[in-house]
């Protein structure tokens, strides 16, 4: 029985990053800092399905997955050269 390691190019760096990064939960204040969006705009976009949803930690506690917010920011930055 042999085990194989991923060869260069087989597993992209994004996959490796996801595999090695710990999942971090962040609160709304940090999301606003990352995105420069207002609270109401964040909730509008969540309702429209264009922004990552929150994770419920308890009956009165919600947070966001940091990697999803950063990926959304990267996606917005990548779109800046495209026509609206």
VEXMI-10530 format. One record per residue (C-alpha): residue in one letter; residue number from 1; x, y, z. Coordinates in nm, 4 decimals, padded with zeros to 6 digits. Layout:
<nodes>
<node><r>A</r><k>NUM</k><x>X</x><y>Y</y><z>Z</z></node>
...
</nodes>
This chain:
<nodes>
<node><r>X</r><k>1</k><x>00.0000</x><y>00.0000</y><z>00.0000</z></node>
<node><r>X</r><k>2</k><x>00.1455</x><y>00.3322</y><z>-00.1033</z></node>
<node><r>X</r><k>3</k><x>00.0505</x><y>00.6791</y><z>00.0015</z></node>
<node><r>X</r><k>4</k><x>00.0788</x><y>00.9642</y><z>-00.2376</z></node>
<node><r>X</r><k>5</k><x>00.1445</x><y>01.3258</y><z>-00.1638</z></node>
<node><r>X</r><k>6</k><x>-00.0218</x><y>01.6003</y><z>-00.3663</z></node>
<node><r>X</r><k>7</k><x>00.2017</x><y>01.7033</y><z>-00.6527</z></node>
<node><r>X</r><k>8</k><x>00.2644</x><y>02.0659</y><z>-00.7407</z></node>
<node><r>X</r><k>9</k><x>-00.0408</x><y>02.2030</y><z>-00.9155</z></node>
<node><r>X</r><k>10</k><x>-00.2648</x><y>01.9147</y><z>-00.8102</z></node>
<node><r>X</r><k>11</k><x>-00.3787</x><y>02.0813</y><z>-00.4917</z></node>
<node><r>X</r><k>12</k><x>-00.3908</x><y>02.4586</y><z>-00.5330</z></node>
<node><r>X</r><k>13</k><x>-00.2596</x><y>02.6977</y><z>-00.2719</z></node>
<node><r>X</r><k>14</k><x>-00.6155</x><y>02.8036</y><z>-00.1861</z></node>
<node><r>X</r><k>15</k><x>-00.6974</x><y>02.4445</y><z>-00.0903</z></node>
<node><r>X</r><k>16</k><x>-00.3842</x><y>02.4195</y><z>00.1186</z></node>
<node><r>X</r><k>17</k><x>-00.4645</x><y>02.7469</y><z>00.2933</z></node>
<node><r>X</r><k>18</k><x>-00.8154</x><y>02.6263</y><z>00.3790</z></node>
<node><r>X</r><k>19</k><x>-00.6761</x><y>02.2997</y><z>00.5097</z></node>
<node><r>X</r><k>20</k><x>-00.4172</x><y>02.4652</y><z>00.7326</z></node>
<node><r>X</r><k>21</k><x>-00.6003</x><y>02.7770</y><z>00.8522</z></node>
<node><r>X</r><k>22</k><x>-00.7959</x><y>02.7465</y><z>01.1726</z></node>
<node><r>X</r><k>23</k><x>-01.1601</x><y>02.8515</y><z>01.1478</z></node>
<node><r>X</r><k>24</k><x>-01.2069</x><y>03.1788</y><z>01.3290</z></node>
<node><r>X</r><k>25</k><x>-01.5324</x><y>03.3405</y><z>01.4231</z></node>
<node><r>X</r><k>26</k><x>-01.5491</x><y>03.7196</y><z>01.4165</z></node>
<node><r>X</r><k>27</k><x>-01.8111</x><y>03.9619</y><z>01.5394</z></node>
<node><r>X</r><k>28</k><x>-01.9972</x><y>04.2258</y><z>01.3385</z></node>
<node><r>X</r><k>29</k><x>-01.7585</x><y>04.5060</y><z>01.4391</z></node>
<node><r>X</r><k>30</k><x>-01.4664</x><y>04.3221</y><z>01.2759</z></node>
<node><r>X</r><k>31</k><x>-01.6755</x><y>04.2502</y><z>00.9639</z></node>
<node><r>X</r><k>32</k><x>-01.7544</x><y>04.6216</y><z>00.9368</z></node>
<node><r>X</r><k>33</k><x>-01.3841</x><y>04.6989</y><z>00.9753</z></node>
<node><r>X</r><k>34</k><x>-01.2893</x><y>04.4519</y><z>00.6979</z></node>
<node><r>X</r><k>35</k><x>-01.5612</x><y>04.5606</y><z>00.4550</z></node>
<node><r>X</r><k>36</k><x>-01.6266</x><y>04.9286</y><z>00.5392</z></node>
<node><r>X</r><k>37</k><x>-01.9987</x><y>04.8503</y><z>00.5083</z></node>
<node><r>X</r><k>38</k><x>-02.2604</x><y>04.9718</y><z>00.7543</z></node>
<node><r>X</r><k>39</k><x>-02.4546</x><y>04.7300</y><z>00.9699</z></node>
<node><r>X</r><k>40</k><x>-02.7729</x><y>04.7819</y><z>00.7700</z></node>
<node><r>X</r><k>41</k><x>-02.5929</x><y>04.7274</y><z>00.4389</z></node>
<node><r>X</r><k>42</k><x>-02.4400</x><y>04.4024</y><z>00.5658</z></node>
<node><r>X</r><k>43</k><x>-02.7841</x><y>04.2740</y><z>00.6672</z></node>
<node><r>X</r><k>44</k><x>-02.9357</x><y>04.3890</y><z>00.3345</z></node>
<node><r>X</r><k>45</k><x>-02.6733</x><y>04.1934</y><z>00.1452</z></node>
<node><r>X</r><k>46</k><x>-02.7218</x><y>03.8853</y><z>00.3639</z></node>
<node><r>X</r><k>47</k><x>-03.0956</x><y>03.9000</y><z>00.2902</z></node>
<node><r>X</r><k>48</k><x>-03.0209</x><y>03.9360</y><z>-00.0823</z></node>
<node><r>X</r><k>49</k><x>-02.7856</x><y>03.6374</y><z>-00.0720</z></node>
<node><r>X</r><k>50</k><x>-02.4812</x><y>03.8396</y><z>-00.1776</z></node>
<node><r>X</r><k>51</k><x>-02.2923</x><y>03.8311</y><z>00.1537</z></node>
<node><r>X</r><k>52</k><x>-02.1877</x><y>03.5430</y><z>00.3818</z></node>
<node><r>X</r><k>53</k><x>-02.4470</x><y>03.4473</y><z>00.6431</z></node>
<node><r>X</r><k>54</k><x>-02.3881</x><y>03.4536</y><z>01.0150</z></node>
<node><r>X</r><k>55</k><x>-02.3276</x><y>03.1535</y><z>01.2367</z></node>
<node><r>X</r><k>56</k><x>-02.5494</x><y>03.1292</y><z>01.5451</z></node>
<node><r>X</r><k>57</k><x>-02.3474</x><y>03.0471</y><z>01.8543</z></node>
<node><r>X</r><k>58</k><x>-02.6411</x><y>03.0733</y><z>02.0886</z></node>
<node><r>X</r><k>59</k><x>-02.9819</x><y>03.2350</y><z>02.1284</z></node>
<node><r>X</r><k>60</k><x>-02.8304</x><y>03.5839</y><z>02.1556</z></node>
<node><r>X</r><k>61</k><x>-02.4919</x><y>03.5418</y><z>01.9897</z></node>
<node><r>X</r><k>62</k><x>-02.4028</x><y>03.5461</y><z>01.6206</z></node>
<node><r>X</r><k>63</k><x>-02.0742</x><y>03.5725</y><z>01.4407</z></node>
<node><r>X</r><k>64</k><x>-01.9222</x><y>03.5353</y><z>01.0953</z></node>
<node><r>X</r><k>65</k><x>-01.6573</x><y>03.2974</y><z>00.9605</z></node>
<node><r>X</r><k>66</k><x>-01.3508</x><y>03.5128</y><z>00.8992</z></node>
<node><r>X</r><k>67</k><x>-01.2355</x><y>03.3142</y><z>00.5934</z></node>
<node><r>X</r><k>68</k><x>-01.5759</x><y>03.3661</y><z>00.4252</z></node>
<node><r>X</r><k>69</k><x>-01.5619</x><y>03.7416</y><z>00.4854</z></node>
<node><r>X</r><k>70</k><x>-01.2067</x><y>03.7656</y><z>00.3527</z></node>
<node><r>X</r><k>71</k><x>-01.3031</x><y>03.5576</y><z>00.0470</z></node>
<node><r>X</r><k>72</k><x>-01.5955</x><y>03.7959</y><z>-00.0155</z></node>
<node><r>X</r><k>73</k><x>-01.3558</x><y>04.0928</y><z>00.0077</z></node>
<node><r>X</r><k>74</k><x>-01.1189</x><y>03.9236</y><z>-00.2396</z></node>
<node><r>X</r><k>75</k><x>-01.4122</x><y>03.8588</y><z>-00.4749</z></node>
<node><r>X</r><k>76</k><x>-01.5148</x><y>04.2263</y><z>-00.4633</z></node>
<node><r>X</r><k>77</k><x>-01.1559</x><y>04.3359</y><z>-00.5310</z></node>
<node><r>X</r><k>78</k><x>-01.1356</x><y>04.0984</y><z>-00.8286</z></node>
<node><r>X</r><k>79</k><x>-01.4547</x><y>04.2489</y><z>-00.9758</z></node>
<node><r>X</r><k>80</k><x>-01.3252</x><y>04.6069</y><z>-00.9776</z></node>
<node><r>X</r><k>81</k><x>-01.1952</x><y>04.5706</y><z>-01.3335</z></node>
<node><r>X</r><k>82</k><x>-01.5211</x><y>04.4260</y><z>-01.4635</z></node>
<node><r>X</r><k>83</k><x>-01.8087</x><y>04.6303</y><z>-01.6019</z></node>
<node><r>X</r><k>84</k><x>-02.0921</x><y>04.6758</y><z>-01.3549</z></node>
</nodes>
